[in-house]
Amino acid sequence: MKAQGGKAIYGAAVGILMLEARFPRIPGDMGNATSWDFPVHYKIVRGASPDKVVRRNAEGLLPDFITAAQELVADGVDGITTNCGFLSVFQHDIAKAVGVPVATSSLMQTAMVNALLPPGKKAGILTISGSSLTPAHLIAAGVPLDTPIGSTEGGREFTRAILGNEPELDVAAAEADNVDAARQLVASNPDVGALVLECTNMGPYAPAIRVATGLPVFSILNFVTWFQTGLSPRVF
């Protein structure tokens, strides 16, 4: 058997475009490498702060994300994802620029989750900033515009600490914000049969949300794990 070359890095099929942030990335957060059961390759997009990407619509950052994605592909990754669901608006442009599969946002799961559910049920979205999530973000990710949306905005800790890029995070309070927002979303929308977590920092709280609501919870972690299995199928 002969090994084939041509890449600078091997064994990491998924390349992750990271925001430039300092808030704690606990296990279960996409930016914590221990969250993955497989190797990933990170690249930070300098200047892409959480506030700028979420609240200011990533204005002026598309060229930087494209350059970083191209560098990841040149390094050897086989697919690209990002660590903010709001980057769905860059899906088409990044995919066009890199020539490999691209999965910018956890929101892209919504249509698939809807297909899994029984008649009369639909996916609901939990986001870090309901006031910033626009129809453009949803359309870019293929999300029906009548999808129920809940948010941790206005909570005690989660949105403030992440979008404020705080160096400390009260994990229990952040979990409570996520659980409370999920419960409110489900209580207000009895047709919600599953939850899609927009924010890639919500992964650690998926188990608690599942227990609190009794509904399936889909995060960036299961989405990228599915993505990985397509890029690098398991050998039997």
N, C-alpha and C positions, 0 to 999 in steps of 0.2 A: 504494500500500500504506500502511495506517495501523498504527502501532505501538500495542500495548496496554499500559496501565499497571496499577497496582494493587499493586506490590511495592516494597519499599525497596531490594532488592538483586537484580541480574540476572546470569545467567551461571553461577551456582553452584547446580546442582540438588540436590546432596548436602550435608546439614548433619551435622557430626560433633560429638557430645557428648564432650568431652575430660575426662579426669581432671585434677586439679590436681597436677602433678608437676614435678620439676626434673631427673630423670635425662636423659642425652643422648638425643635422638631423631635417630638417624642416618638417612641416606637409605635408604628401604625401610621405615622405621617409619611407621605410619599418621599419626603426629603431625608428621611432617616434610612440609611442603607440596610439596617437590620430588619426593615419591614418586608424585604423581598426574600423569596426562597430561591432566587436566581440572581446572577450578577447583572447590574445595570451600570450605565456609564453616564455620569452627570456632567453638565456644562452650565455654568452660571451666566445669565445674561445681565451684564453690568448695567446699572441704572434702572432696571426693571423692578421697582419697589412694589410691594403689595398695594399700596395706596394708588400708585400710578396705573397699575394694570387693572385694578378693580374699579376704583372710583373715577378714574380719568380715562377709562376706555383704552388703556395701553397706547395712548396717543404718541405717534412718532417712533414707536418701538418696533414696528414690523421689520425694517431692514436689519436691526440687531438680532431679532429672533431668527430671521432667515439665515444670516451669516453664521450664527451659532449652530443652527440645524445642519447647515452644509458642512461645518467643521466636524460635527459628530459623525456624519456619514463618511467623511474623508478619513476619520479615525478608524472606522470599521463597523459602526452599528448598522443594523438592518431595518430599523424602524424608529420613529420619533414620537415622543409624547411630551407633555408639558406639565408643570405642577401648579396650574391654575385653570379652573373650569371656564373662566371668562375669556380665555384665549381661543375659544371656539371661533371667534371672529377672524382668526388667522389661519383657520384650517385649510382653506382652498389655496391661499398664497404660499404657505409653507410646503404643502404637498406638491404644488406645481414646481417649486424651486429645488426640491431635494430628490425627487424621483424614487422615493421609497415610501412604504406605507406610513401614514401619519395619523395619530389619534390625539388630537389636542386637548380634548375635554371629556370628563366623565359624563357630561350631559348627552354625549353621543349614544349612550346606552338606553336612553329613554324610550325610543321607538321599539327597540328589542324587548325591553321589559314590558311595554304595553302588549306586545304580541304574546307574551307568556301568560297574561292574566285572563281570568274568565270574563265573559260578557258582563258589561256594566261596571267593570273595575278599570282603573287607569293608574299609571305611575304619578306620584307627586314628587316635586323637587324641593330639597332643602338646600338653601344657599347661605353664604356668609353675608351677602348684601342684597336684599330684595330690592332696595331702591336703585341699585346699579345694574341689575340684571334686566336687559332690554329685549324686545322682540328680535333685534339683530343677533344677539347671542343665541337665542333659541333657534331661530331660523338656520343659522350657520351650523348648528348641531343636529338639525333635523327633528327638533322638538315641537310637537303640536302647540299652537299658541294658547289653547285652552287648558294647558296643563296647570294644575294647582301648584302654587309655590309658597313655601314657608321660609322663614329666615331667622337666623340667630341675632340679627340686627336689633339693637335695643336691649340685649341681654346684659348680664353682669360682666362677662369676661371674654368670651371667645372672639367675637368680632372686633372688640376694642383692642385686644392684645395682638391679634394677627394683623389686622389692617393698620394698626398703630405701630407695628413692628417693634413691640416691646421686648426687652431682654428677659422678662420673666413671664411665666404662665401658671395660673392657678388651675391645675388640671381638673380638679373636682368641680370647680365652678364652670370651666369650659364644657365639661361633660354635661352638667346640669343645663346649661344654655342649649345644647344640642337636643337633649331629651325633651326639654320644655317646648322648644320650637317644633319638634316632630309631633309631639302630642297635640299641640294647637293646630297644626296642619291637618292631622287626621280627624280631629274633632270637628273641624270646620268643613271637611270634605269627606263625607262617609263613602264616597265612591273611590277613594284612594286605596289601592290594593298592594302597593309596594312603594318604597322610597328610593330615590336616586340622590346621592349626596354630590352636589356640585363641587364643593370645596375639597381640595386634596388634603387639607389639614383635618378633615372630619373623620378620616379612617379610624383613629383610635377609639372613636365613640360609637362606631357601628354596632358592636355587640349590645351596648346599653340601649341604643335606639331600638334595636330588634326586640329586646326584652320589654321595653316600655310600651311599644306599639303593637307587638305581636305580628308585625309585617316583615316581609323580606326587605333587606337593605342592600343596595348596590352602591359601591364606592369606587374610587379610582383604583383601589388595590385589586379588586376582582376584574376590573376592566383591563388593566395592564397585564394582569396574569393571563387572561384570555388572549390578549394581543401577543404576549410572549410565546404562547403555545403554538400560534400560527407562524411566527417568525422562526422558531426553533422547536419543531415537534419532538416530543419525547421518543426516544429510540427504545424499542422493545426487543 
